[in-house]
């Protein structure tokens, strides 16, 4: 009986030791990953970072002045305002920043009150959403669910402009964070200005990829024309009645079509209501350009005159057509209007008579 008691006592001790070791191992892992904090409340080196950016589905940025942007991952790429593509290099840099963000040090206690006040008035709130497993069993993932996995507040730059003040949700102390290897601060990557994210490209089609280019002139229909590919860099030209043009200036046409590899708008107009856009479109629309590529994908730009109103010396109201800028509507999205510059589209707005040399072939 005594021997049996000794064996049971010994087994119990082993179980207790094993349990302590398991708990110690779990705690060590949680400390290392930053899930729990040490007694002095210091966060782990990568507490702000999201290493696996491929699982990020949404990023919400909001400043203290009420400005915000929602970036969403789609099959077509990252978009803002549900459908407008974000500029790829800018998004790639931002994701690199998110993945690399590192804790440099905690803000000293003597300065924490000041920094917390600064963060409360000038920080940018960052919500990051990821596709995460619904649950795991023995390391095996089951299902996917979008979850908000991290929230932090990105503050202004430090005095040396090499880091930022930041606060991680759930932590009481502000920190100084940086992007290792980058000589600068991260704030510009966290812009809440919608216009800073959008892709300014309208046309990005090389001439070798153009199947056809159509130019419809609403003010002078007889000046409308269409160019149709017949070879790698050869095109037939047709007038508004679909008659083939016998002779045209090949160099002028090729130069013009070559420029569709890189055509951009200058700015996006955020102040126009849908009613104003509709009014401008119906009253000032003067040309439509449509590029069709070899796969049949079309890109359309509808050009509308920009009118400037002013008073002359006698107080009379004068309305003139802006000779430098015009409004554009891209791919028939009549909810959004863009500012474009004529000098950037100088050859694209030329009439048929600019290219044609002789009468058309009947």
C-alpha positions, 0 to 999 in steps of 0.5 A: 500500500505504501509503495502504491502511494509513492508511485501515485505521488511520483506520477502526480509530481510528473504531471505537475512538472509537465503542466508547468512546462507546457504553460511556460512554453505557451507564455514564452510563445505569447511573449515572443509573438507580442500577444501578451506584454511583459511586466513593464508593458513593453511591446514586442519588436513587430507588434505593429507589423502585419507580416503576411500582407497577402491575407489583408483584405481591407485597410481603413484609414481615418484622420481626426478631421473626418477624412478617410479612405477604405482600400479594398483588395479585389480580383482587379487589384486594390481599389478605393471608393469600391471600384477606382484602381489604386496606383500599384507602386503606391500600394506596394510601398504601403504594404511593405511599410505595414509588413516592416513596421517595427518598434524602436522604443517606448516613449519615456514616461516623462513625455507620454502625456504630451505625445498622447495629447498629440496623438489624440488630435493628429493621429491616423487610425489604421484598421487592418482586416485579414482573411483568417481561419475560422478555427484550427485543429492540430494546426489544420485550418478550417474555413476563412473569415474576414476579421479586423486583426489590428488597429493602431494610431499612426502619429506624426514624425519624431524630431529627427524625421526618421520615425513616428509616434504610434499607439497600438490599440490595447496598449496604454503607452505610446511608442516610437516606430520606424521602417528598418532600412528606410531613412524617413518617416511613415506618415506619407504612406498613411494618407487619408486623401482619396486623390493620393491613392488613385491611379491617374492612368486613362490609356495604357495600350501600346500601339502593337496592342491596339486593334482599333481607335475611334474618334467621334467628333460631336460638334463636327461629325464629318471630322470623326474617324476610325483607325483599324489595325492591318499589321503590327504598326499598320492601320487603315483609316475610315471616315465617319461614313465608314469609307476608307481614306485613300491616303493619309499621313502615316507618320502623324497617325502612328505618332498619335496612336503610339501615345496611348501607351501613357495617357493620364488625367491631371486631377479628380474632381470631388466637388461635383454633384451627380446633377452637375456632372450630368449637366456638363456631360449633356451640354459640353460633351464634344468628343469621344475616344475609344481604344479597343485592344487585341483582346477586345477590351475597350477604354473610353474617354468622353471629353467635355468642354470646361467653361470659365465665367468672369466679368468684363470691365463693364460688369458683363458676364462672359463665358469662355471655353477653357483652352488649357483644360477639359473634363473627362469621363472614363469608361462611362462612369457618369458618377465621376469626372476628371480634369485633363489637360489639352496639351497632353491630348493635343494629337488625340483631339485632332480632326480627320482633316489633320491626318487625311491627304486626299478624298476618301475611297468610295 
